[in-house]
């Protein structure tokens, strides 16, 4: 499997003045902790408290854009210490990228467990 994954930094997700994640919505849960996400993808794209999200990674998976975000924790420290279920968001046609992301995470997690 040859999956390309890049975590975008703030400002990198805009094309022609529009965010590439406009129109994304929840697709599936992802069971992982905050520190493992940081280990696998680097710091979150956004780490400021909004109305319902404390941390969000904006990822380009192959040619699709996905987000990984906490939901309704309201407290960044609580997210870091207790959040084990994240949301994966994407566009309607992003299911193959979601599957590639989950396979990538599970493969990487298995590699860590073997070391």
TAJOSUL-V904375 format. One record per residue. N is the residue number from 1. SS is DSSP state (a for helix, b for strand, c for the rest). Layout:
N;SS
N;SS
This chain:
1;c
2;c
3;c
4;c
5;b
6;b
7;b
8;b
9;c
10;c
11;c
12;c
13;c
14;b
15;b
16;c
17;c
18;b
19;b
20;c
21;c
22;c
23;c
24;c
25;b
26;b
27;b
28;b
29;b
30;b
31;b
32;c
33;c
34;a
35;a
36;a
37;a
38;a
39;a
40;a
41;a
42;c
43;c
44;c
45;c
46;b
47;c
48;c
49;c
50;c
51;c
52;c
53;c
54;c
55;c
56;b
57;b
58;b
59;b
60;b
61;b
62;c
63;c
64;b
65;b
66;b
67;b
68;b
69;b
70;c
71;c
72;c
73;c
74;c
75;c
76;a
77;a
78;a
79;a
80;a
81;a
82;a
83;c
84;c
85;b
86;b
87;b
88;b
89;b
90;b
91;c
92;c
93;c
94;c
95;a
96;a
97;a
98;a
99;a
100;a
101;a
102;a
103;a
104;a
105;a
106;a
107;a
108;a
109;a
110;a
111;a
112;a
113;a
114;a
115;c
